[in-house]
Amino acid sequence: MELAAKLDSYGKMAWIGVMVLAFIVFWPLGLAVLAYMIWSGRMGCWGKSGPGRWHAARKNCHTWSRGKESAASSGNHAFDEYREETLRRLEEEQAQFFEFLERLRQAKDKAEFDQFMAERRSDPSGPKATGGPAPA
């Protein structure tokens, strides 16, 4: 879509302007533009990043996030250091928690598979037939 690429080059305000203009001209068109903006991820922090990466996608929207988007200094150097250290620690704990959840899922999958295989080995008749004549 050439129009979308051109509006993207002007930034988010161009999209908002088009949406407002569309609402003024014909309100269903404005709703369509708004729906497209939300669906395509152009409406801020609601990008299509999937549930597992929800926090990673949203953290760039908050003023307290680290990196280039970090908040301006509070004027108190000690507090700024404390805030940065606390955020770093929380990010590490979150990463460890996601790793734990992944190990937990893998262990559950393995246990279910092992149970299936044990039941299959212990059944002497093998897979049951669901049709046809009964064995004599």
VENNORSUL-V369069 format. One record per residue. N is the residue number from 1. RES is the residue in three letters. OMEGA is omega as a letter, one per 20 degrees, with the letter a starting at -180 (none if undefined). NEAR is the number of other ideal C-beta (glycine too) atoms within 8 Angstrom. D_LAST is the distance of its C-alpha to the last C-alpha in whole Angstrom. Layout:
n: (N	N)
res: (RES	RES)
omega: (OMEGA	OMEGA)
near: (NEAR	NEAR)
d_last: (D_LAST	D_LAST)
This chain:
n: (1	2	3	4	5	6	7	8	9	10	11	12	13	14	15	16	17	18	19	20	21	22	23	24	25	26	27	28	29	30	31	32	33	34	35	36	37	38	39	40	41	42	43	44	45	46	47	48	49	50	51	52	53	54	55	56	57	58	59	60	61	62	63	64	65	66	67	68	69	70	71	72	73	74	75	76	77	78	79	80	81	82	83	84	85	86	87	88	89	90	91	92	93	94	95	96	97	98	99	100	101	102	103	104	105	106	107	108	109	110	111	112	113	114	115	116	117	118	119	120	121	122	123	124	125	126	127	128	129	130	131	132	133	134	135	136)
res: (MET	GLU	LEU	ALA	ALA	LYS	LEU	ASP	SER	TYR	GLY	LYS	MET	ALA	TRP	ILE	GLY	VAL	MET	VAL	LEU	ALA	PHE	ILE	VAL	PHE	TRP	PRO	LEU	GLY	LEU	ALA	VAL	LEU	ALA	TYR	MET	ILE	TRP	SER	GLY	ARG	MET	GLY	CYS	TRP	GLY	LYS	SER	GLY	PRO	GLY	ARG	TRP	HIS	ALA	ALA	ARG	LYS	ASN	CYS	HIS	THR	TRP	SER	ARG	GLY	LYS	GLU	SER	ALA	ALA	SER	SER	GLY	ASN	HIS	ALA	PHE	ASP	GLU	TYR	ARG	GLU	GLU	THR	LEU	ARG	ARG	LEU	GLU	GLU	GLU	GLN	ALA	GLN	PHE	PHE	GLU	PHE	LEU	GLU	ARG	LEU	ARG	GLN	ALA	LYS	ASP	LYS	ALA	GLU	PHE	ASP	GLN	PHE	MET	ALA	GLU	ARG	ARG	SER	ASP	PRO	SER	GLY	PRO	LYS	ALA	THR	GLY	GLY	PRO	ALA	PRO	ALA)
omega: (a	a	r	r	r	r	r	a	r	r	a	a	r	r	r	r	r	a	r	r	r	r	a	a	a	a	r	r	r	r	r	r	r	r	r	a	r	a	a	a	a	a	r	a	a	a	a	a	r	a	a	a	a	a	a	r	a	a	r	a	a	a	a	a	a	r	a	a	a	a	r	a	r	a	r	a	a	r	r	r	r	a	r	r	r	r	r	r	r	r	r	r	r	r	r	r	r	r	r	r	r	r	r	r	r	r	r	r	a	r	r	r	r	r	r	a	r	r	a	r	a	r	a	a	r	r	a	r	a	a	r	a	r	r	a	none)
near: (4	5	6	8	8	8	10	9	6	7	7	7	7	9	13	8	8	10	12	9	8	12	10	6	7	6	6	6	10	14	9	9	12	10	8	9	11	8	6	7	7	8	7	5	7	6	6	4	7	6	4	5	8	9	7	7	10	9	8	8	7	8	6	7	11	8	5	3	8	8	6	3	6	8	3	6	6	6	8	10	8	8	10	9	8	8	11	9	8	8	9	8	8	9	8	8	8	9	8	8	8	8	8	8	8	8	8	8	8	8	8	8	8	8	8	8	8	8	8	7	6	6	7	4	4	5	3	5	5	3	3	3	3	3	3	2)
d_last: (68	71	73	70	71	75	75	73	76	78	76	75	78	78	74	76	79	76	74	77	79	76	76	79	79	75	73	70	71	72	68	67	69	68	64	65	67	64	61	63	64	67	68	69	66	63	62	58	58	54	54	54	57	59	61	62	63	65	67	69	70	72	75	74	72	73	74	76	75	76	79	83	84	85	88	87	86	85	83	82	81	79	77	76	75	73	71	70	69	67	65	64	62	61	59	58	56	55	54	52	50	49	48	46	44	43	42	40	38	38	37	34	33	33	31	28	28	27	25	23	23	22	19	17	14	16	16	14	13	15	14	12	9	6	4	0)
